[in-house]
Amino acid sequence: QSTSENERLPELLAPEILQQQTKNDN
């Protein structure tokens, strides 16, 4: 049912995860 929503979630969370990794790197 909510397959499309679950597939979109990773794309929306990707930018936040990348920013967190960059902050931890610095």
Residue frames as qw, qx, qy, qz and C-alpha x, y, z in Angstrom:
[[0.000, 0.886, 0.464, 0.000, 0.00, 0.00, 0.00],
 [0.114, -0.974, 0.115, 0.156, 2.52, 2.64, 1.13],
 [0.848, 0.018, 0.225, 0.480, 5.35, 1.26, -1.00],
 [0.401, 0.705, 0.109, 0.575, 5.84, 4.51, -2.91],
 [0.326, -0.903, 0.090, -0.265, 5.99, 6.44, 0.39],
 [0.816, -0.476, 0.247, 0.215, 8.56, 4.06, 1.86],
 [0.754, 0.283, 0.225, 0.548, 10.63, 4.37, -1.31],
 [0.170, 0.846, 0.055, 0.502, 10.54, 8.17, -1.13],
 [0.606, -0.795, 0.012, 0.031, 11.60, 8.31, 2.53],
 [0.789, -0.217, 0.177, 0.546, 15.25, 7.30, 1.89],
 [0.438, 0.528, 0.226, 0.692, 15.57, 10.01, -0.77],
 [0.209, -0.882, -0.101, -0.411, 14.28, 12.67, 1.64],
 [0.717, -0.681, 0.096, 0.110, 16.48, 11.44, 4.50],
 [0.827, 0.240, 0.030, 0.507, 19.61, 11.11, 2.34],
 [0.228, 0.745, -0.103, 0.618, 20.53, 14.84, 2.48],
 [0.539, -0.760, 0.173, -0.318, 20.21, 14.88, 6.29],
 [0.942, -0.238, 0.124, 0.201, 22.36, 11.76, 6.64],
 [0.680, 0.453, -0.015, 0.577, 25.01, 13.25, 4.37],
 [0.059, -0.820, 0.149, -0.549, 25.05, 16.47, 6.40],
 [0.760, -0.613, 0.169, -0.132, 25.40, 14.52, 9.66],
 [0.921, 0.028, 0.076, 0.380, 28.31, 12.52, 8.23],
 [0.433, 0.648, -0.068, 0.623, 30.01, 15.74, 7.10],
 [0.364, -0.815, 0.170, -0.419, 29.59, 17.31, 10.54],
 [0.893, -0.411, 0.171, 0.069, 31.08, 14.22, 12.19],
 [0.807, 0.336, 0.017, 0.486, 33.97, 14.33, 9.72],
 [0.180, 0.721, -0.167, 0.648, 34.81, 17.91, 10.65]]
